[in-house]
């Protein structure tokens, strides 16, 4: 294989990654305009990958699912601030998920005083509601309520 062939193959791979990345940014731009179809596509493209990433951090399946739901709800709210062409969309989602994971763990620490019990209860309630909000964002016509589950 000639060096020019290797170079073009390498740049082709880079081009494919760039195309995927620019497509994700274009989806985020559409989400910023409250395009639910774009949101559903973004979720479809990245939810499993984000869940796998969280599971590799030894989170339970239910907790990973709750964090992913909360992450995508936050994406819906904040998309308009992340439309720069250089945005690494998956890194942005991973950062949100990491922050939410750390917040949850901090509120569940056994050293927390009784005063913090209400914060932990509120956080758990938030994650249950995030799952419901995500379901509605993905399919606003579906009025069935998904199973509410504890993240503990």
C-alpha positions as CSV (number, residue, x, y, z in Angstrom):
1,X,0.0,0.0,0.0
2,X,1.5,3.3,-1.0
3,X,1.9,6.2,1.4
4,X,-0.6,8.3,-0.5
5,X,-3.2,5.4,-0.2
6,X,-2.6,5.2,3.6
7,X,-2.9,9.0,3.8
8,X,-6.2,9.1,2.0
9,X,-7.6,6.2,4.0
10,X,-6.6,7.9,7.2
11,X,-8.2,11.2,6.1
12,X,-11.3,9.3,5.0
13,X,-11.7,8.0,8.5
14,X,-11.2,11.4,9.9
15,X,-13.7,12.8,7.5
16,X,-16.3,10.1,8.6
17,X,-15.8,11.1,12.2
18,X,-16.1,14.7,11.3
19,X,-19.3,14.1,9.4
20,X,-20.8,12.1,12.4
21,X,-19.7,14.9,14.7
22,X,-21.2,17.6,12.5
23,X,-24.4,15.6,12.2
24,X,-24.6,15.4,16.0
25,X,-24.1,19.2,16.3
26,X,-26.8,19.7,13.7
27,X,-29.1,17.6,15.7
28,X,-28.3,19.7,18.8
29,X,-29.1,22.8,16.8
30,X,-32.4,21.4,15.9
31,X,-33.1,20.4,19.5
32,X,-32.3,24.0,20.4
33,X,-35.2,24.9,18.2
34,X,-37.4,22.4,20.1
35,X,-37.4,19.8,17.3
36,X,-38.6,16.6,19.0
37,X,-37.7,14.4,16.1
38,X,-34.1,15.6,16.3
39,X,-34.1,15.0,20.0
40,X,-35.4,11.4,19.4
41,X,-32.7,10.9,16.8
42,X,-30.0,12.2,19.2
43,X,-31.3,10.0,21.9
44,X,-31.4,7.0,19.6
45,X,-27.8,7.6,18.5
46,X,-26.2,8.3,21.9
47,X,-28.3,6.8,24.7
48,X,-27.0,3.2,24.5
49,X,-23.4,4.5,24.2
50,X,-23.8,6.8,27.2
51,X,-25.5,3.9,29.2
52,X,-22.6,1.6,28.3
53,X,-20.2,4.3,29.4
54,X,-22.0,4.6,32.8
55,X,-22.2,0.9,33.2
56,X,-18.4,0.7,32.7
57,X,-18.2,2.9,35.8
58,X,-19.9,0.1,37.8
59,X,-23.3,1.8,38.1
60,X,-26.4,-0.4,38.4
61,X,-28.5,-0.7,35.3
62,X,-31.4,1.2,36.9
63,X,-29.1,4.0,38.1
64,X,-27.4,4.3,34.7
65,X,-30.9,4.5,33.1
66,X,-32.0,7.2,35.5
67,X,-28.8,9.2,34.9
68,X,-29.2,8.9,31.1
69,X,-32.8,10.1,31.3
70,X,-31.7,13.1,33.4
71,X,-28.9,13.8,31.1
72,X,-31.1,13.9,28.0
73,X,-33.7,16.1,29.8
74,X,-30.8,18.5,30.6
75,X,-29.7,18.4,26.9
76,X,-33.3,19.4,25.9
77,X,-33.1,22.4,28.3
78,X,-29.5,23.5,27.4
79,X,-29.1,22.6,23.7
80,X,-29.2,26.3,22.6
81,X,-26.0,26.9,24.5
82,X,-24.1,24.1,22.8
83,X,-24.5,24.7,19.1
84,X,-20.9,25.7,18.3
85,X,-19.6,23.6,15.3
86,X,-16.7,22.5,17.5
87,X,-18.9,21.0,20.2
88,X,-18.1,17.4,21.0
89,X,-21.6,16.3,21.7
90,X,-20.8,13.0,23.3
91,X,-18.2,14.6,25.6
92,X,-20.9,17.2,26.6
93,X,-23.4,14.4,27.5
94,X,-20.7,12.5,29.3
95,X,-19.8,15.5,31.4
96,X,-23.5,16.0,32.3
97,X,-23.8,12.4,33.3
98,X,-20.6,12.4,35.3
99,X,-21.8,15.5,37.2
100,X,-25.2,14.0,37.9
101,X,-23.5,10.8,39.1
102,X,-21.3,12.6,41.5
103,X,-24.2,14.7,42.8
104,X,-26.2,11.6,43.5
105,X,-23.4,9.8,45.2
106,X,-22.6,12.8,47.3
107,X,-26.1,13.0,48.6
108,X,-26.2,9.3,49.4
109,X,-23.0,9.3,51.5
110,X,-23.6,7.6,54.9
111,X,-21.8,10.4,56.6
112,X,-24.5,12.9,55.7
113,X,-26.5,14.2,58.5
114,X,-30.3,13.7,58.9
115,X,-30.6,17.3,57.5
116,X,-29.5,16.0,54.1
117,X,-32.0,13.2,54.0
118,X,-34.5,15.5,52.3
119,X,-31.9,16.4,49.7
120,X,-31.4,12.7,48.9
121,X,-35.1,12.1,48.7
122,X,-35.5,15.1,46.4
123,X,-32.8,13.8,44.2
124,X,-34.3,10.4,43.9
125,X,-37.7,12.0,43.1
126,X,-36.0,14.1,40.4
127,X,-34.5,11.1,38.7
128,X,-37.9,9.4,38.7
129,X,-39.5,12.4,37.2
130,X,-36.7,12.8,34.6
131,X,-37.6,9.4,33.3
132,X,-41.2,10.5,32.8
133,X,-40.1,13.8,31.2
134,X,-37.8,11.9,28.8
135,X,-40.6,9.6,27.8
136,X,-42.8,12.6,27.0
137,X,-40.1,14.4,25.1
138,X,-39.5,11.3,23.0
139,X,-43.1,10.6,22.3
140,X,-45.5,13.3,23.4
141,X,-48.5,11.4,22.1
142,X,-47.9,8.4,24.3
143,X,-49.8,9.1,27.5
144,X,-48.9,5.8,29.1
145,X,-46.7,6.3,32.1
146,X,-43.4,4.4,32.2
147,X,-42.5,2.5,35.3
148,X,-41.2,4.7,38.0
149,X,-38.3,3.1,39.7
150,X,-35.9,4.0,42.4
151,X,-32.3,4.6,41.6
152,X,-31.0,3.4,44.9
